[in-house]
Amino acid sequence: MDELVTGRQDSEPEDGAPPEALPRERLYRPADLSALAFTTTADLEPLQALAGQTRAREAVRLGTAIAADGFNIFAVGPGAARISESIRGLLRDAAARRPAPSDWVYVNNFAVPHRPAALALPAGRAPALRSAISGLIEELRAALPALFESEDYQRRRSAIEASFHGQAERSFAALGEKATAKGVAILRTPMGFAVAPAKDGKVVPPEEFATWPPERQREVRDAIAEIEKELEETLRAIPRIEKERRDAVRALDRETAKFVIDHAMAEVTASFSDLPRVLAHLEAVRADLVEHAPLFLDAQALPPDGGLPAGLRTLSPFDRYDVNILVTRPAEAGAPVIEELHPTLGNLVGRVEHLPVQGALVTNFRLIKPGALHRANGGTILIDARALLTEPFSWAALKRALLQRRITIEDAAQHIGLSSTVSLEPDPIPLDVKVVLVGERLLHYLLAAVDPDLERHFKVIADFDDEAARSPETEAMLARMVATIARDDGLRPLDRGAAARAVEHAARLAEDAERLTLLAERLRDLVVEADHWAGAAGRAAIAREDVERAIAEQRRRVARLHELSRDAILRDIALIATAGSRVGQVNGLSVAGIGGHAFGRPTRITARVRPGSGRIVDIEREVELGGPLHAKGVLILTGFLSGRYALDAPMSLYASLVFEQSYGGVEGDSASCAELLALLSALSGLPLRQDLAVTGSVNQHGDVQAIGGVNEKIEGFFDVCRARGLTGTQGVVIPHSNVQHLMLHAEVVEACAAGRFAIYPVRRIDQAVALLTGRDAGTRGPDGTYPEGSVNRLVEERLRRFAEARRAMHEGAAAEARREEGGP
């Protein structure tokens, strides 16, 4: 750096010479697959899951290895579907080493029917339990009717019936004899029983009874009252007798059935003697079978409610003994890995379904359906975080399940206060599951900011890289990735040229010649389309031209807006000059992104200057079309101008900057280099070349800094120049730090190689000044001044004149004020 006479230092470069155009080899980096010996990708070994994702792979392994609470995994990266596909194999490998979890079933709770009981069985044994109980019921349906129809049972029941029937008859006969003796008769009427006067065994009509002597009438009335009282007592005893009869018959039924039921259940209970809770349920089944033995004679003999509340009745009386298998898994299958694609509340924690029966919705324990947490219990569940968060109540239900370590079936209607039909309250099931959420980084960051529970339940972050550093090893890995895609999707293999072109396209997708994208989904789309064009050409393997065709067709399908923008320039609707030179005017470059497709387009940037208070007006910002980053870039220009040209005096400049014919938002600082060039041109009066476009940001010291979308910006200006006719002088000025990102389309590379277009890398703004003005920017000499005729000298002199004019204006205004006050 040069020491100024003021004692201050400026960061101007020692070398401000115009840059040289980049050679062909710096514009596009071809793939080097020499490390792989293959003719087509069919010769390559498939790529293992999570190749190139060492950090993420280690995080997933850690999360699956730690069983402590909260060590669930949140996998973050671009594309939930791609990440899920990548880690699915790793999760399955880990799950295969774990034992298969318990089977879970729901059975009828005979004591509290609306709360079905959950039973755990060793893996694979739930079907055996269901089969055993089903076989038991079928056996009893054959054995019990035969037992109840046996001669011994019928004789004993007939004796009970006869005993109770005779007891009632004897009571009525004795009362009838007593009534006859007292001169009254007991009559049966449609309304019940009645007692009336009688003579010679016949009922005396009322008119005849009225002729009897009063004393006789009184005796008869007294007798009627006495008989009616005894008749009432006799009638009251009949229900008691009937109940005793039914109890006696039921006791006989239980005694008769118990032997057969106990014998039939002996084998079932022996099969599950190692499971206490299952044995307890089997005991409840035995007791209920004994209690409802008549069910096996005639299903109509069961009480009308079937032993269940009205809303919980089953369609068949025998269903009450069924076993609802919620989840079962073979013992040798290992732990499950479940991916839930639609994580609604019911799909996550299960649900209780209802059936319409005679106009009402009814349910029972057989209609309990499992959720993804039930199916994944004892293993791993994979869920798309975005899908989970967009489903009402699902995220809260998952957190409750993880916190309580149990799965409770919930009804969404209860959460929003809607009245629900009669439903069940199934026993919760203990939960032991590893949850893997998959989502974009931004989603994870936002969720972590608003929900502190996220860190509590998901302590392991598996961060998937979007890209990998480009090397022969990673290029070979990408070739194997493409080979794996073609093999898994049943596509034609790629020859060496096609595989190399796919690797090169991966660099273009990464927007960096020294890095490769790891977005397998984008590469799969390319290979699938290339396979189509190979088939159309009748090739057995995908060739390089097929990949080129696929890339070109992908660009063409989304190029409508790009073509409209270019057409507006060619028709002089949008004013862009690609020849000549203008003062205070430069071609800037911007990138427009539509639906995942980005394209570059030139934009005219102009600057106007006059004496002022040191303010640079960003017109885009003034009308609220410019964003904060763009405004920052403009403010940096003020710092640059002040630091270079106003070291000892205030900068007396008023300048305006505008993106001409820009009617949308402007954001970012990638045009600050072009804006500074426009300002320097306006201040120096030197015209800028219009056959060049400029992109890059600049700092307060004049260093040109990297920007994004450099390939698209170059190609956007190239398209306009080519459409108007390449002159051999046209080109684009870019930051030198962006050279490593260049992966330009073949037509741009060929034009540059033929000298019809050029890419100029600059490290300092002075290099761009020299290139666009054709004059040296100039470096301060030992005397602190710039060389005569240099751009910096012209700018500084112009600013000095602005300062003098402003000072003269202020002095004149001050003198006028003094005169008005009567002073000297």
Secondary structure, DSSP 8 states (H G I E B T S, - for coil): --B-TTS-B----S---------GGGT------TTS--SBGGGS----TTTT-HHHHHHHHHHHH--STTB-EEEESS-HHHHHHHHHHHHHHHHHTS----EEEEE--SSSTTS-EEEEE-TT-HHHHHHHHHHHHHHHHHHHHHHHTSHHHHHHHHHHHHHHHHHHHHHHHHHHHHHHHTTEEEEEETTEEEEEEEETTEE--HHHHTTS-HHHHHHHHHHHHHHHHHHHHHHHHHHHHHHHHHHHHHHHHHHHHHHHHHHHHHHHHHHTTT-HHHHHHHHHHHHHHHHTGGGGT-GGGS-TTTTS-GGG--SSGGGGG-EEEEE---GGG-S-EEEESS--HHHHH-EE--EEETTEEE--GGGEE--HHHHHTTSEEEEEHHHHHHSTTHHHHHHHHHHHTEE----HHHHTT----S------EE---EEEEEE-HHHHHHHHHH-THHHHHB-EEEE--SEEE--HHHHHHHHHHHHHHHHHTT---BBHHHHHHHHHHHHHHTT-TTEEE--HHHHHHHHHHHHHHHHHTT-SSB-HHHHHHHHHHHHHHT-HHHHHHHHHHHTTSS----SSEEETEEEEEEEEEETTEEEEEEEEEEEEEES-SSEEEEHHHHTT-B-HHHHHHHHHHHHHHHHHH-SSS----EEEEEETT--S-B-SSTTHHHHHHHHHHHHH--EEESSEEE--EE-TT-BEE--S-HHHHHHHHHHHHHHH---SS-EEEEEGGGGGG----HHHHHHHHTTSSEEEEESBHHHHHHHHHSS------TTS---TT-HHHHHHHHHHHHHHHHHHHHHHHHHHHHHHTT--
